[in-house]
């Protein structure tokens, strides 16, 4: 659990809030000054600052009203609760009811460990109750629906992958686009669904089937293009309030992406395997002919002229999807950007700070994931 803010930090936040309120880039400036003033402290969320403001307006103080130094009946500090048979029954009732709810269904309330707040339980009491009932917090997995026709194509590609040497895999460069919303999104690293513990054996289904979530749609979009290679990224490009098309993609390849790869590879594209997914803009006749001239038979894509078919609906095999985008989205919203300029700056900062060994490991993990896919006969394997 993150440490609470002390009195000096809370007072400073309230003074800066009232001083800056109504100014341009309000939140960004407030948090930047806070970080300068308290460099060793965590940066609070906007919600935490608003809660402080409500407390100040209601009680005339920013102190923890439930602390030893300022006791009060407002109970705004951390709760202390006991594990009783009644608490166990209440927790079980909530979790059993939640098991039947599908994530993303707008007709039901959200489901996560925040249920303990609704029951008014302390964090430790909740954990003790779930452990005693042998319930386990499973992480949400977002996955693509697969068609029956996808399975043999996934198998064919995965068999090709597992037959590559480590040296050959490290010659593969992968690419993708992703949308980043200004408000962020649910972080599946923090959301858990509770269910009875299962065996860890994948063949016996270690994860309950209902613990998956379909991809949501963002309302406000910043589209980001990037590629991954064995020692970093390439081609980082931003598109604001617009989508990619075949012509834009061709210009991106011709004037930015491939020149970067040539410079990285000693002046040419020899030996590089190019990967892209099945997005329509990637696979126009013009773009495929262009890639064919640049890479010959070293193209992993839908409808390649000479290369190998990339299976549709397979983000679980693309390091950009299973590694890069999720990692960046866990970083770039701290603190929450106030506008697209700040969001773009955050993304550029985090991309620049990426560990090259993480990129190398993600590329090599394609082979590990291919083996898991083969074991599932081409079906989804992220459980």
VEXVEX-905924 format. One record per residue (C-alpha): residue in one letter; x, y, z. Coordinates in Angstrom, 2 decimals, m for minus. Layout:
BEGIN
residuo = A&c1 = X&c2 = Y&c3 = Z $
...
// end
This chain:
BEGIN
residuo = X&c1 = 0.00&c2 = 0.00&c3 = 0.00 $
residuo = X&c1 = 1.36&c2 = 3.44&c3 = m0.89 $
residuo = X&c1 = 2.35&c2 = 5.62&c3 = 2.12 $
residuo = X&c1 = m0.02&c2 = 8.39&c3 = 3.09 $
residuo = X&c1 = 0.88&c2 = 12.00&c3 = 2.40 $
residuo = X&c1 = 2.12&c2 = 13.92&c3 = 5.43 $
residuo = X&c1 = 0.70&c2 = 17.21&c3 = 6.68 $
residuo = X&c1 = 3.25&c2 = 19.37&c3 = 4.85 $
residuo = X&c1 = 2.52&c2 = 17.62&c3 = 1.56 $
residuo = X&c1 = m1.25&c2 = 17.93&c3 = 1.97 $
residuo = X&c1 = m1.00&c2 = 21.59&c3 = 2.90 $
residuo = X&c1 = 1.25&c2 = 22.32&c3 = m0.07 $
residuo = X&c1 = m1.19&c2 = 20.62&c3 = m2.45 $
residuo = X&c1 = m4.11&c2 = 22.67&c3 = m1.18 $
residuo = X&c1 = m2.17&c2 = 25.94&c3 = m1.36 $
residuo = X&c1 = m1.07&c2 = 25.20&c3 = m4.92 $
residuo = X&c1 = m4.56&c2 = 24.06&c3 = m5.89 $
residuo = X&c1 = m6.14&c2 = 27.36&c3 = m4.87 $
residuo = X&c1 = m3.24&c2 = 29.33&c3 = m6.36 $
residuo = X&c1 = m3.39&c2 = 27.62&c3 = m9.76 $
residuo = X&c1 = m7.10&c2 = 26.96&c3 = m10.13 $
residuo = X&c1 = m8.37&c2 = 28.17&c3 = m13.50 $
residuo = X&c1 = m4.93&c2 = 28.51&c3 = m15.07 $
residuo = X&c1 = m3.81&c2 = 26.73&c3 = m18.25 $
residuo = X&c1 = m2.28&c2 = 23.27&c3 = m17.77 $
residuo = X&c1 = m3.53&c2 = 23.36&c3 = m14.19 $
residuo = X&c1 = m2.88&c2 = 19.77&c3 = m13.14 $
residuo = X&c1 = 0.41&c2 = 19.37&c3 = m14.97 $
residuo = X&c1 = 1.83&c2 = 22.50&c3 = m13.36 $
residuo = X&c1 = 0.60&c2 = 21.53&c3 = m9.92 $
residuo = X&c1 = 2.15&c2 = 18.07&c3 = m10.06 $
residuo = X&c1 = 5.40&c2 = 19.35&c3 = m11.59 $
residuo = X&c1 = 5.85&c2 = 21.84&c3 = m8.75 $
residuo = X&c1 = 4.89&c2 = 19.21&c3 = m6.19 $
residuo = X&c1 = 7.54&c2 = 16.84&c3 = m7.57 $
residuo = X&c1 = 10.14&c2 = 19.63&c3 = m7.40 $
residuo = X&c1 = 9.18&c2 = 20.47&c3 = m3.82 $
residuo = X&c1 = 8.91&c2 = 16.84&c3 = m2.64 $
residuo = X&c1 = 11.17&c2 = 14.84&c3 = m5.01 $
residuo = X&c1 = 11.14&c2 = 11.72&c3 = m2.83 $
residuo = X&c1 = 7.35&c2 = 11.57&c3 = m2.49 $
residuo = X&c1 = 4.92&c2 = 9.77&c3 = m4.77 $
residuo = X&c1 = 2.86&c2 = 12.07&c3 = m6.99 $
residuo = X&c1 = m0.80&c2 = 11.87&c3 = m5.91 $
residuo = X&c1 = m3.67&c2 = 11.40&c3 = m8.32 $
residuo = X&c1 = m6.13&c2 = 14.10&c3 = m9.28 $
residuo = X&c1 = m8.78&c2 = 12.18&c3 = m7.34 $
residuo = X&c1 = m6.64&c2 = 12.29&c3 = m4.19 $
residuo = X&c1 = m6.24&c2 = 16.06&c3 = m4.48 $
residuo = X&c1 = m9.98&c2 = 16.49&c3 = m4.99 $
residuo = X&c1 = m10.62&c2 = 14.35&c3 = m1.89 $
residuo = X&c1 = m8.29&c2 = 16.61&c3 = 0.08 $
residuo = X&c1 = m10.24&c2 = 19.62&c3 = m1.15 $
residuo = X&c1 = m13.55&c2 = 18.07&c3 = m0.06 $
residuo = X&c1 = m12.11&c2 = 17.29&c3 = 3.38 $
residuo = X&c1 = m10.81&c2 = 20.84&c3 = 3.74 $
residuo = X&c1 = m14.18&c2 = 22.29&c3 = 2.76 $
residuo = X&c1 = m16.16&c2 = 19.95&c3 = 5.03 $
residuo = X&c1 = m13.96&c2 = 19.71&c3 = 8.12 $
residuo = X&c1 = m11.63&c2 = 22.71&c3 = 7.82 $
residuo = X&c1 = m8.51&c2 = 20.52&c3 = 7.87 $
residuo = X&c1 = m6.40&c2 = 18.40&c3 = 5.55 $
residuo = X&c1 = m5.18&c2 = 16.15&c3 = 8.38 $
residuo = X&c1 = m6.06&c2 = 12.49&c3 = 8.59 $
residuo = X&c1 = m9.12&c2 = 12.77&c3 = 10.82 $
residuo = X&c1 = m8.70&c2 = 9.22&c3 = 12.08 $
residuo = X&c1 = m5.04&c2 = 9.45&c3 = 13.05 $
residuo = X&c1 = m3.65&c2 = 9.31&c3 = 16.58 $
residuo = X&c1 = m2.74&c2 = 12.99&c3 = 16.42 $
residuo = X&c1 = m6.20&c2 = 14.12&c3 = 15.36 $
residuo = X&c1 = m8.86&c2 = 11.53&c3 = 16.31 $
residuo = X&c1 = m12.37&c2 = 12.08&c3 = 15.03 $
residuo = X&c1 = m15.64&c2 = 10.29&c3 = 14.33 $
residuo = X&c1 = m15.34&c2 = 11.02&c3 = 10.61 $
residuo = X&c1 = m13.33&c2 = 7.79&c3 = 10.10 $
residuo = X&c1 = m11.43&c2 = 9.11&c3 = 7.10 $
residuo = X&c1 = m8.29&c2 = 7.10&c3 = 7.81 $
residuo = X&c1 = m7.57&c2 = 3.42&c3 = 7.23 $
residuo = X&c1 = m10.19&c2 = 1.11&c3 = 8.66 $
residuo = X&c1 = m9.64&c2 = m1.71&c3 = 11.12 $
residuo = X&c1 = m12.08&c2 = m4.61&c3 = 10.82 $
residuo = X&c1 = m12.27&c2 = m8.13&c3 = 12.21 $
residuo = X&c1 = m12.70&c2 = m11.39&c3 = 10.33 $
residuo = X&c1 = m15.97&c2 = m12.83&c3 = 11.60 $
residuo = X&c1 = m18.32&c2 = m15.52&c3 = 10.24 $
residuo = X&c1 = m20.65&c2 = m12.71&c3 = 9.12 $
residuo = X&c1 = m17.81&c2 = m11.02&c3 = 7.19 $
residuo = X&c1 = m16.86&c2 = m14.32&c3 = 5.55 $
residuo = X&c1 = m20.45&c2 = m14.87&c3 = 4.43 $
residuo = X&c1 = m20.73&c2 = m11.30&c3 = 3.07 $
residuo = X&c1 = m17.49&c2 = m11.65&c3 = 1.08 $
residuo = X&c1 = m18.53&c2 = m15.01&c3 = m0.34 $
residuo = X&c1 = m21.95&c2 = m13.65&c3 = m1.35 $
residuo = X&c1 = m20.36&c2 = m10.73&c3 = m3.24 $
residuo = X&c1 = m17.73&c2 = m12.84&c3 = m5.00 $
residuo = X&c1 = m20.15&c2 = m15.59&c3 = m5.99 $
residuo = X&c1 = m22.51&c2 = m13.00&c3 = m7.45 $
residuo = X&c1 = m19.67&c2 = m11.36&c3 = m9.37 $
residuo = X&c1 = m18.62&c2 = m14.63&c3 = m10.99 $
residuo = X&c1 = m21.60&c2 = m14.48&c3 = m13.31 $
residuo = X&c1 = m20.88&c2 = m10.96&c3 = m14.55 $
residuo = X&c1 = m18.98&c2 = m10.40&c3 = m17.77 $
residuo = X&c1 = m16.38&c2 = m7.65&c3 = m17.91 $
residuo = X&c1 = m17.33&c2 = m4.69&c3 = m20.06 $
residuo = X&c1 = m21.08&c2 = m5.22&c3 = m19.66 $
residuo = X&c1 = m22.58&c2 = m1.75&c3 = m19.20 $
residuo = X&c1 = m25.66&c2 = m3.18&c3 = m17.46 $
residuo = X&c1 = m23.76&c2 = m4.34&c3 = m14.39 $
residuo = X&c1 = m21.42&c2 = m2.69&c3 = m11.92 $
residuo = X&c1 = m17.66&c2 = m3.07&c3 = m12.36 $
residuo = X&c1 = m16.02&c2 = m6.04&c3 = m10.70 $
residuo = X&c1 = m12.63&c2 = m5.89&c3 = m9.00 $
residuo = X&c1 = m10.95&c2 = m5.91&c3 = m5.59 $
residuo = X&c1 = m12.71&c2 = m2.58&c3 = m4.95 $
residuo = X&c1 = m15.58&c2 = m4.73&c3 = m3.64 $
residuo = X&c1 = m13.92&c2 = m4.63&c3 = m0.21 $
residuo = X&c1 = m14.67&c2 = m0.90&c3 = m0.10 $
residuo = X&c1 = m18.37&c2 = m1.53&c3 = m0.63 $
residuo = X&c1 = m18.35&c2 = m3.95&c3 = 2.29 $
residuo = X&c1 = m16.39&c2 = m1.49&c3 = 4.44 $
residuo = X&c1 = m13.55&c2 = m3.95&c3 = 5.04 $
residuo = X&c1 = m9.89&c2 = m3.30&c3 = 5.69 $
residuo = X&c1 = m7.46&c2 = m4.53&c3 = 3.06 $
residuo = X&c1 = m6.03&c2 = m7.22&c3 = 5.35 $
residuo = X&c1 = m9.49&c2 = m8.44&c3 = 6.36 $
residuo = X&c1 = m10.49&c2 = m8.83&c3 = 2.72 $
residuo = X&c1 = m7.30&c2 = m10.73&c3 = 1.90 $
residuo = X&c1 = m7.67&c2 = m13.02&c3 = 4.93 $
residuo = X&c1 = m11.28&c2 = m13.77&c3 = 3.98 $
residuo = X&c1 = m10.48&c2 = m14.66&c3 = 0.35 $
residuo = X&c1 = m7.52&c2 = m16.79&c3 = 1.39 $
residuo = X&c1 = m9.55&c2 = m18.67&c3 = 3.99 $
residuo = X&c1 = m12.20&c2 = m19.46&c3 = 1.35 $
residuo = X&c1 = m9.45&c2 = m20.51&c3 = m1.09 $
residuo = X&c1 = m10.33&c2 = m17.74&c3 = m3.57 $
residuo = X&c1 = m7.61&c2 = m16.36&c3 = m5.82 $
residuo = X&c1 = m7.37&c2 = m12.90&c3 = m7.51 $
residuo = X&c1 = m7.01&c2 = m13.59&c3 = m11.24 $
residuo = X&c1 = m5.69&c2 = m10.90&c3 = m13.55 $
residuo = X&c1 = m7.98&c2 = m9.84&c3 = m16.38 $
residuo = X&c1 = m6.82&c2 = m11.02&c3 = m19.82 $
residuo = X&c1 = m7.90&c2 = m9.14&c3 = m22.93 $
residuo = X&c1 = m7.97&c2 = m11.37&c3 = m25.97 $
residuo = X&c1 = m9.17&c2 = m11.41&c3 = m29.54 $
residuo = X&c1 = m11.96&c2 = m13.68&c3 = m30.70 $
residuo = X&c1 = m10.67&c2 = m16.28&c3 = m33.15 $
residuo = X&c1 = m12.41&c2 = m17.79&c3 = m36.15 $
residuo = X&c1 = m12.11&c2 = m21.49&c3 = m36.95 $
residuo = X&c1 = m10.17&c2 = m20.57&c3 = m40.10 $
residuo = X&c1 = m7.57&c2 = m18.73&c3 = m37.98 $
residuo = X&c1 = m6.31&c2 = m21.84&c3 = m36.19 $
residuo = X&c1 = m4.44&c2 = m23.57&c3 = m39.04 $
residuo = X&c1 = m2.84&c2 = m20.29&c3 = m40.08 $
residuo = X&c1 = m1.69&c2 = m19.65&c3 = m36.52 $
residuo = X&c1 = m0.29&c2 = m23.18&c3 = m36.36 $
residuo = X&c1 = 1.59&c2 = m22.77&c3 = m39.62 $
residuo = X&c1 = 3.17&c2 = m19.53&c3 = m38.48 $
residuo = X&c1 = 4.01&c2 = m20.89&c3 = m35.02 $
residuo = X&c1 = 5.72&c2 = m23.94&c3 = m36.49 $
residuo = X&c1 = 7.85&c2 = m21.57&c3 = m38.56 $
residuo = X&c1 = 8.72&c2 = m19.57&c3 = m35.43 $
residuo = X&c1 = 9.77&c2 = m22.52&c3 = m33.30 $
residuo = X&c1 = 12.15&c2 = m23.65&c3 = m36.03 $
residuo = X&c1 = 14.06&c2 = m20.33&c3 = m35.95 $
residuo = X&c1 = 17.35&c2 = m20.07&c3 = m34.11 $
residuo = X&c1 = 17.87&c2 = m17.33&c3 = m31.55 $
residuo = X&c1 = 20.06&c2 = m15.48&c3 = m34.04 $
residuo = X&c1 = 17.37&c2 = m15.66&c3 = m36.71 $
residuo = X&c1 = 14.65&c2 = m14.46&c3 = m34.30 $
residuo = X&c1 = 16.73&c2 = m11.44&c3 = m33.36 $
residuo = X&c1 = 16.70&c2 = m10.38&c3 = m37.01 $
residuo = X&c1 = 12.89&c2 = m9.98&c3 = m36.88 $
residuo = X&c1 = 11.54&c2 = m6.45&c3 = m36.45 $
residuo = X&c1 = 7.89&c2 = m6.07&c3 = m35.47 $
residuo = X&c1 = 5.59&c2 = m3.08&c3 = m35.88 $
residuo = X&c1 = 2.13&c2 = m1.91&c3 = m34.87 $
residuo = X&c1 = m0.13&c2 = 1.04&c3 = m34.08 $
residuo = X&c1 = m2.00&c2 = 1.63&c3 = m30.83 $
residuo = X&c1 = m4.45&c2 = 4.20&c3 = m29.53 $
residuo = X&c1 = m3.78&c2 = 6.12&c3 = m26.31 $
residuo = X&c1 = m6.70&c2 = 8.00&c3 = m24.79 $
residuo = X&c1 = m6.22&c2 = 11.20&c3 = m22.86 $
residuo = X&c1 = m8.13&c2 = 9.80&c3 = m19.89 $
residuo = X&c1 = m6.30&c2 = 6.49&c3 = m19.80 $
residuo = X&c1 = m7.96&c2 = 3.10&c3 = m19.49 $
residuo = X&c1 = m8.53&c2 = 0.33&c3 = m17.02 $
residuo = X&c1 = m5.15&c2 = m1.14&c3 = m16.14 $
residuo = X&c1 = m5.47&c2 = m4.90&c3 = m16.17 $
residuo = X&c1 = m2.44&c2 = m5.06&c3 = m13.88 $
residuo = X&c1 = m4.61&c2 = m3.57&c3 = m11.12 $
residuo = X&c1 = m7.99&c2 = m5.21&c3 = m11.80 $
residuo = X&c1 = m8.58&c2 = m8.67&c3 = m10.36 $
residuo = X&c1 = m11.51&c2 = m11.07&c3 = m10.46 $
residuo = X&c1 = m11.82&c2 = m13.55&c3 = m7.58 $
residuo = X&c1 = m12.71&c2 = m17.19&c3 = m8.13 $
residuo = X&c1 = m11.93&c2 = m20.54&c3 = m6.54 $
residuo = X&c1 = m8.31&c2 = m21.54&c3 = m6.98 $
residuo = X&c1 = m7.64&c2 = m23.87&c3 = m9.88 $
residuo = X&c1 = m4.69&c2 = m26.03&c3 = m10.75 $
residuo = X&c1 = m1.79&c2 = m24.31&c3 = m12.49 $
residuo = X&c1 = m1.82&c2 = m27.03&c3 = m15.18 $
residuo = X&c1 = m2.73&c2 = m25.30&c3 = m18.46 $
residuo = X&c1 = m4.28&c2 = m28.46&c3 = m19.83 $
residuo = X&c1 = m6.82&c2 = m28.42&c3 = m16.98 $
residuo = X&c1 = m7.66&c2 = m24.75&c3 = m17.46 $
residuo = X&c1 = m5.85&c2 = m22.84&c3 = m14.71 $
residuo = X&c1 = m7.91&c2 = m19.66&c3 = m15.31 $
residuo = X&c1 = m11.72&c2 = m19.51&c3 = m15.09 $
residuo = X&c1 = m13.21&c2 = m18.92&c3 = m18.53 $
residuo = X&c1 = m15.15&c2 = m15.77&c3 = m17.57 $
residuo = X&c1 = m11.98&c2 = m13.86&c3 = m16.66 $
residuo = X&c1 = m11.44&c2 = m12.34&c3 = m20.10 $
residuo = X&c1 = m12.32&c2 = m8.95&c3 = m21.54 $
residuo = X&c1 = m12.89&c2 = m7.80&c3 = m25.10 $
residuo = X&c1 = m11.01&c2 = m4.77&c3 = m26.39 $
residuo = X&c1 = m12.72&c2 = m1.48&c3 = m25.46 $
residuo = X&c1 = m13.01&c2 = 1.49&c3 = m27.81 $
residuo = X&c1 = m11.42&c2 = 4.81&c3 = m26.90 $
residuo = X&c1 = m13.32&c2 = 8.05&c3 = m27.39 $
residuo = X&c1 = m10.41&c2 = 10.53&c3 = m27.55 $
residuo = X&c1 = m7.51&c2 = 9.15&c3 = m29.49 $
residuo = X&c1 = m3.82&c2 = 9.68&c3 = m30.02 $
residuo = X&c1 = m2.63&c2 = 7.05&c3 = m32.46 $
residuo = X&c1 = 0.97&c2 = 5.93&c3 = m31.97 $
residuo = X&c1 = 3.06&c2 = 3.94&c3 = m34.43 $
residuo = X&c1 = 6.21&c2 = 2.17&c3 = m33.26 $
residuo = X&c1 = 8.32&c2 = m0.84&c3 = m34.05 $
residuo = X&c1 = 10.48&c2 = m3.12&c3 = m31.93 $
residuo = X&c1 = 13.90&c2 = m4.55&c3 = m32.72 $
residuo = X&c1 = 16.33&c2 = m6.55&c3 = m30.65 $
residuo = X&c1 = 17.89&c2 = m3.52&c3 = m28.95 $
residuo = X&c1 = 15.13&c2 = m0.92&c3 = m28.87 $
residuo = X&c1 = 12.36&c2 = 0.73&c3 = m30.85 $
residuo = X&c1 = 12.11&c2 = 2.49&c3 = m34.20 $
residuo = X&c1 = 9.77&c2 = 4.68&c3 = m36.22 $
residuo = X&c1 = 7.96&c2 = 6.35&c3 = m33.29 $
residuo = X&c1 = 5.24&c2 = 8.54&c3 = m34.89 $
residuo = X&c1 = 2.10&c2 = 10.23&c3 = m33.58 $
residuo = X&c1 = m1.21&c2 = 10.92&c3 = m35.32 $
residuo = X&c1 = m3.72&c2 = 13.19&c3 = m33.60 $
residuo = X&c1 = m7.41&c2 = 12.72&c3 = m34.15 $
residuo = X&c1 = m6.81&c2 = 10.81&c3 = m37.36 $
residuo = X&c1 = m6.43&c2 = 7.24&c3 = m38.48 $
residuo = X&c1 = m3.92&c2 = 5.46&c3 = m40.68 $
residuo = X&c1 = m4.52&c2 = 4.77&c3 = m44.37 $
residuo = X&c1 = m2.49&c2 = 3.13&c3 = m47.07 $
residuo = X&c1 = m0.98&c2 = 6.34&c3 = m48.40 $
residuo = X&c1 = 0.10&c2 = 7.57&c3 = m44.96 $
residuo = X&c1 = 1.56&c2 = 4.19&c3 = m44.15 $
residuo = X&c1 = 3.58&c2 = 4.15&c3 = m47.38 $
residuo = X&c1 = 5.02&c2 = 7.60&c3 = m46.63 $
residuo = X&c1 = 5.83&c2 = 6.51&c3 = m43.07 $
residuo = X&c1 = 7.71&c2 = 3.45&c3 = m44.33 $
residuo = X&c1 = 9.48&c2 = 5.26&c3 = m47.13 $
residuo = X&c1 = 10.64&c2 = 8.39&c3 = m45.35 $
residuo = X&c1 = 11.05&c2 = 7.39&c3 = m41.71 $
residuo = X&c1 = 10.80&c2 = 3.72&c3 = m40.75 $
residuo = X&c1 = 12.98&c2 = 2.04&c3 = m43.37 $
residuo = X&c1 = 15.65&c2 = 4.78&c3 = m43.35 $
residuo = X&c1 = 15.97&c2 = 4.25&c3 = m39.58 $
residuo = X&c1 = 16.32&c2 = 0.50&c3 = m40.07 $
residuo = X&c1 = 18.93&c2 = 0.94&c3 = m42.81 $
residuo = X&c1 = 21.02&c2 = 3.19&c3 = m40.57 $
residuo = X&c1 = 20.71&c2 = 0.66&c3 = m37.73 $
residuo = X&c1 = 21.62&c2 = m2.26&c3 = m40.01 $
residuo = X&c1 = 24.77&c2 = m0.81&c3 = m41.55 $
residuo = X&c1 = 23.20&c2 = 0.99&c3 = m44.51 $
residuo = X&c1 = 20.89&c2 = m1.73&c3 = m45.88 $
residuo = X&c1 = 18.00&c2 = m4.04&c3 = m45.00 $
residuo = X&c1 = 19.88&c2 = m7.28&c3 = m45.60 $
residuo = X&c1 = 18.90&c2 = m10.07&c3 = m43.22 $
residuo = X&c1 = 16.02&c2 = m8.16&c3 = m41.60 $
residuo = X&c1 = 12.63&c2 = m9.87&c3 = m41.39 $
residuo = X&c1 = 9.78&c2 = m7.35&c3 = m41.53 $
residuo = X&c1 = 6.57&c2 = m8.05&c3 = m39.56 $
residuo = X&c1 = 3.24&c2 = m6.22&c3 = m39.74 $
residuo = X&c1 = m0.30&c2 = m7.26&c3 = m38.87 $
residuo = X&c1 = m3.32&c2 = m7.55&c3 = m41.13 $
residuo = X&c1 = m4.57&c2 = m3.95&c3 = m40.93 $
residuo = X&c1 = m6.05&c2 = m2.91&c3 = m44.29 $
residuo = X&c1 = m3.72&c2 = 0.08&c3 = m44.64 $
residuo = X&c1 = m0.70&c2 = m2.22&c3 = m44.30 $
residuo = X&c1 = m1.73&c2 = m4.65&c3 = m46.99 $
residuo = X&c1 = m2.67&c2 = m2.54&c3 = m49.97 $
residuo = X&c1 = m1.24&c2 = m3.76&c3 = m53.28 $
residuo = X&c1 = 1.01&c2 = m0.72&c3 = m53.46 $
residuo = X&c1 = 2.42&c2 = m1.23&c3 = m49.96 $
residuo = X&c1 = 2.92&c2 = m4.96&c3 = m50.36 $
residuo = X&c1 = 4.76&c2 = m4.42&c3 = m53.66 $
residuo = X&c1 = 6.95&c2 = m1.81&c3 = m51.97 $
residuo = X&c1 = 7.78&c2 = m4.12&c3 = m49.04 $
residuo = X&c1 = 8.45&c2 = m6.97&c3 = m51.45 $
residuo = X&c1 = 11.06&c2 = m4.86&c3 = m53.24 $
residuo = X&c1 = 12.71&c2 = m3.93&c3 = m49.95 $
residuo = X&c1 = 12.69&c2 = m7.29&c3 = m48.11 $
residuo = X&c1 = 12.02&c2 = m9.89&c3 = m50.86 $
residuo = X&c1 = 10.82&c2 = m13.05&c3 = m49.12 $
residuo = X&c1 = 11.51&c2 = m11.73&c3 = m45.59 $
residuo = X&c1 = 8.04&c2 = m10.28&c3 = m45.04 $
residuo = X&c1 = 5.67&c2 = m11.55&c3 = m42.31 $
residuo = X&c1 = 2.31&c2 = m10.08&c3 = m43.24 $
residuo = X&c1 = m1.18&c2 = m10.80&c3 = m44.47 $
residuo = X&c1 = m1.19&c2 = m11.43&c3 = m48.24 $
residuo = X&c1 = 2.61&c2 = m11.34&c3 = m48.73 $
residuo = X&c1 = 3.90&c2 = m11.62&c3 = m52.27 $
residuo = X&c1 = 6.89&c2 = m13.81&c3 = m51.34 $
residuo = X&c1 = 7.03&c2 = m13.96&c3 = m47.55 $
residuo = X&c1 = 5.09&c2 = m15.78&c3 = m44.83 $
residuo = X&c1 = 1.45&c2 = m15.23&c3 = m43.89 $
residuo = X&c1 = 0.90&c2 = m13.44&c3 = m40.59 $
residuo = X&c1 = m2.16&c2 = m15.01&c3 = m38.91 $
residuo = X&c1 = m5.16&c2 = m12.76&c3 = m38.38 $
residuo = X&c1 = m6.29&c2 = m11.77&c3 = m34.88 $
residuo = X&c1 = m2.99&c2 = m12.74&c3 = m33.25 $
residuo = X&c1 = m1.83&c2 = m9.91&c3 = m30.97 $
residuo = X&c1 = m0.71&c2 = m12.62&c3 = m28.54 $
residuo = X&c1 = 2.16&c2 = m13.37&c3 = m30.96 $
residuo = X&c1 = 3.18&c2 = m9.75&c3 = m31.60 $
residuo = X&c1 = 5.64&c2 = m8.29&c3 = m29.04 $
residuo = X&c1 = 4.23&c2 = m4.82&c3 = m29.59 $
residuo = X&c1 = 0.89&c2 = m6.07&c3 = m28.30 $
residuo = X&c1 = 1.93&c2 = m8.45&c3 = m25.54 $
residuo = X&c1 = 4.81&c2 = m6.28&c3 = m24.28 $
residuo = X&c1 = 5.30&c2 = m2.73&c3 = m25.57 $
residuo = X&c1 = 1.83&c2 = m1.17&c3 = m25.52 $
residuo = X&c1 = 0.80&c2 = m2.58&c3 = m22.16 $
residuo = X&c1 = 4.05&c2 = m1.46&c3 = m20.56 $
residuo = X&c1 = 3.76&c2 = 2.07&c3 = m21.94 $
residuo = X&c1 = 0.12&c2 = 2.41&c3 = m20.88 $
residuo = X&c1 = 1.11&c2 = 1.45&c3 = m17.34 $
residuo = X&c1 = 3.61&c2 = 4.32&c3 = m17.28 $
residuo = X&c1 = 2.43&c2 = 7.30&c3 = m19.31 $
residuo = X&c1 = m0.58&c2 = 8.21&c3 = m17.15 $
residuo = X&c1 = 1.52&c2 = 8.96&c3 = m14.05 $
residuo = X&c1 = 0.63&c2 = 11.73&c3 = m13.48 $
residuo = X&c1 = m2.45&c2 = 11.88&c3 = m15.67 $
residuo = X&c1 = m1.69&c2 = 14.17&c3 = m18.65 $
residuo = X&c1 = m3.91&c2 = 17.21&c3 = m19.01 $
residuo = X&c1 = m3.77&c2 = 17.37&c3 = m22.82 $
residuo = X&c1 = m2.44&c2 = 15.55&c3 = m25.88 $
residuo = X&c1 = 0.85&c2 = 17.49&c3 = m25.77 $
residuo = X&c1 = 1.57&c2 = 16.12&c3 = m22.31 $
residuo = X&c1 = 0.45&c2 = 12.62&c3 = m23.28 $
residuo = X&c1 = 2.78&c2 = 12.64&c3 = m26.29 $
residuo = X&c1 = 5.65&c2 = 13.95&c3 = m24.15 $
residuo = X&c1 = 5.06&c2 = 11.18&c3 = m21.61 $
residuo = X&c1 = 5.11&c2 = 8.53&c3 = m24.34 $
residuo = X&c1 = 8.32&c2 = 9.92&c3 = m25.84 $
residuo = X&c1 = 9.94&c2 = 9.94&c3 = m22.39 $
residuo = X&c1 = 8.99&c2 = 6.35&c3 = m21.59 $
residuo = X&c1 = 10.02&c2 = 5.07&c3 = m25.03 $
residuo = X&c1 = 13.41&c2 = 6.75&c3 = m24.63 $
residuo = X&c1 = 13.83&c2 = 5.05&c3 = m21.23 $
residuo = X&c1 = 12.97&c2 = 1.53&c3 = m22.42 $
residuo = X&c1 = 15.49&c2 = m1.12&c3 = m21.40 $
residuo = X&c1 = 17.07&c2 = m2.73&c3 = m24.52 $
residuo = X&c1 = 17.22&c2 = m6.08&c3 = m22.71 $
residuo = X&c1 = 13.43&c2 = m5.99&c3 = m22.34 $
residuo = X&c1 = 13.09&c2 = m5.52&c3 = m26.12 $
residuo = X&c1 = 15.41&c2 = m8.45&c3 = m26.79 $
residuo = X&c1 = 13.55&c2 = m10.66&c3 = m24.33 $
residuo = X&c1 = 10.19&c2 = m9.78&c3 = m25.90 $
residuo = X&c1 = 11.41&c2 = m10.70&c3 = m29.40 $
residuo = X&c1 = 12.72&c2 = m14.05&c3 = m28.14 $
residuo = X&c1 = 9.44&c2 = m14.67&c3 = m26.26 $
residuo = X&c1 = 7.72&c2 = m15.05&c3 = m29.64 $
residuo = X&c1 = 9.16&c2 = m18.57&c3 = m29.81 $
residuo = X&c1 = 7.96&c2 = m19.44&c3 = m26.31 $
residuo = X&c1 = 4.48&c2 = m18.18&c3 = m27.16 $
residuo = X&c1 = 4.50&c2 = m20.09&c3 = m30.43 $
residuo = X&c1 = 5.09&c2 = m23.32&c3 = m28.49 $
residuo = X&c1 = 2.16&c2 = m22.51&c3 = m26.18 $
residuo = X&c1 = m0.04&c2 = m21.82&c3 = m29.21 $
residuo = X&c1 = 0.94&c2 = m25.12&c3 = m30.81 $
residuo = X&c1 = 0.11&c2 = m26.94&c3 = m27.56 $
residuo = X&c1 = m3.39&c2 = m25.41&c3 = m27.81 $
residuo = X&c1 = m3.68&c2 = m26.47&c3 = m31.46 $
residuo = X&c1 = m3.71&c2 = m22.85&c3 = m32.58 $
residuo = X&c1 = m6.28&c2 = m21.62&c3 = m30.04 $
residuo = X&c1 = m5.84&c2 = m18.84&c3 = m27.47 $
residuo = X&c1 = m3.26&c2 = m19.73&c3 = m24.85 $
residuo = X&c1 = m3.23&c2 = m16.69&c3 = m22.54 $
residuo = X&c1 = m5.23&c2 = m18.01&c3 = m19.58 $
// end
